[in-house]
Amino acid sequence: MVHTGPTNFQLQELLLELEVKALQSGFWKRVMKDLNKPARQRRTVNIYKIDTFASNGETILVPGKVLSVGTLNKKVDVAAVNFSAEAREKIINAKGKTLTIRELLQQNPQGKKVRILG
């Protein structure tokens, strides 16, 4: 069986953008490697895990989906492939922001001070 990569069009476009950044940055290379996995192997991270491991004001990248189990008591910006509706609401209620990975790439092309979680 041949691995064809993600079939989601937006994810394919993102991976093309990341190829250029991956040459300059080990951080984006790691993100690209994680996003190239089949959907069933991509990570899911619950809100309580973000609350446990993130510092207040930090930016977290989840190369997969963010789910809503738990509570978030810190102001954290989270970039992910996608979010459950409740998870997005909890992050915003905690004064944080939800971003796509593409938005994070545009705002922080170096990937500085971003923690990969999952």
C-alpha positions in Angstrom: 0.0 0.0 0.0 1.3 3.4 -1.0 1.1 6.4 1.4 -0.6 9.2 -0.5 -0.6 11.8 2.3 -3.6 13.9 3.5 -6.6 14.1 1.1 -7.9 17.4 2.7 -7.2 20.1 0.1 -6.4 22.9 2.7 -4.0 20.5 4.5 -2.3 19.7 1.2 -1.8 23.4 0.5 -0.5 24.0 4.0 2.0 21.2 3.6 3.3 22.8 0.4 3.8 26.1 2.3 5.5 24.3 5.1 8.0 22.6 2.7 9.8 25.9 2.2 9.8 26.7 5.9 11.0 23.2 6.9 14.2 23.8 5.0 15.0 26.7 7.3 13.5 25.6 10.6 13.5 22.3 12.5 10.3 23.4 14.2 8.3 23.6 11.0 10.0 20.4 9.7 8.6 18.6 12.8 5.1 20.1 12.3 5.2 19.0 8.6 6.2 15.5 9.6 3.3 15.2 12.1 0.7 16.6 9.6 1.8 14.2 6.9 0.5 11.3 9.0 -2.8 9.7 8.2 -5.8 11.3 9.9 -6.3 8.4 12.3 -2.7 8.8 13.6 -2.9 12.5 14.1 -3.1 13.7 17.6 -6.1 14.7 19.6 -5.5 17.0 22.6 -8.1 17.8 25.3 -8.4 21.2 26.9 -7.2 19.8 30.3 -3.9 18.8 28.7 -3.4 22.3 27.4 -4.2 23.7 30.8 -1.7 21.3 32.5 1.3 21.8 30.2 1.0 25.3 28.8 2.1 28.5 30.6 0.0 31.6 30.8 0.3 33.6 27.6 2.0 30.8 25.7 1.3 29.7 22.1 0.5 26.0 21.6 0.4 24.1 18.3 -1.6 20.9 18.1 -0.9 18.9 14.9 -4.4 17.5 15.0 -7.7 18.2 16.7 -8.4 20.0 20.0 -11.3 18.5 22.0 -13.2 20.0 24.9 -12.7 17.7 27.9 -11.6 19.7 30.9 -11.3 23.3 31.8 -8.9 26.0 30.7 -7.8 28.5 33.4 -4.9 30.2 31.4 -4.8 32.7 28.5 -3.3 30.5 25.8 -3.3 30.9 22.0 -3.8 27.5 20.3 -3.2 26.7 16.7 -4.5 23.4 15.4 -5.8 21.5 12.3 -9.3 21.8 13.8 -11.2 22.4 17.0 -14.4 21.0 18.4 -16.9 23.8 18.8 -16.8 23.5 22.6 -13.0 23.5 22.7 -12.9 26.7 20.6 -15.4 28.3 23.0 -13.4 27.3 26.1 -10.2 28.8 24.7 -12.0 32.1 23.8 -13.7 32.2 27.2 -10.3 32.0 28.8 -9.2 35.1 26.8 -7.1 33.0 24.4 -7.2 32.8 20.6 -7.8 29.9 18.2 -5.7 29.9 15.1 -5.2 27.8 12.1 -1.7 26.5 11.6 -1.5 28.6 8.4 -2.3 31.8 10.5 0.4 30.8 13.0 2.9 30.3 10.1 2.1 33.8 8.9 2.3 35.5 12.3 5.3 33.5 13.5 7.3 32.3 10.5 10.3 31.3 12.7 8.1 29.2 15.0 9.7 30.9 18.0 8.3 30.4 21.5 5.7 27.9 20.3 5.2 24.5 22.1 4.0 21.5 20.1 1.5 19.5 22.3 0.1 16.1 21.7 
